[in-house]
Amino acid sequence: MPKSGAQFDVVGIRDFKSVRYADLKRFSYSPDQIDGSDMPSNRIPQGTVVAYRTKAGRLGKFVVEQYGYNLSIEWVTFANQ
C-alpha cells in the first residue's frame, strides 16, 4: 500500500515529457497497491509512466527507466498550482 496518503495512477508506456501538469489533474488516483513484481502481472515495466498525488495534494509523475534487480526512476513533483 502507498505510504503517507499518496495515490497513484499507472499511465502506461508513454513519453515521459509528453505527460504535462494539465494531464496529471485529470487522472484518477487510487491508494491501491501497484503490482511491481517480476511476474506477468507486473504493471510497471521499463518505460511506464506513473502519475501520483501526495498527501499534501501535490501532483507528480515518474517513469521507470530501468526495471530489474535495481529499480531506476526519473521523477518530477510540481508545486501546487
Secondary structure as GFF3:
##gff-version 3
##sequence-region A 1 81
A	DSSP	beta_strand	7	13	.	.	.	ID=ss1
A	DSSP	three_ten_helix	16	18	.	.	.	ID=ss2
A	DSSP	alpha_helix	21	26	.	.	.	ID=ss3
A	DSSP	beta_strand	48	53	.	.	.	ID=ss4
A	DSSP	beta_strand	59	66	.	.	.	ID=ss5
A	DSSP	beta_strand	72	77	.	.	.	ID=ss6
###
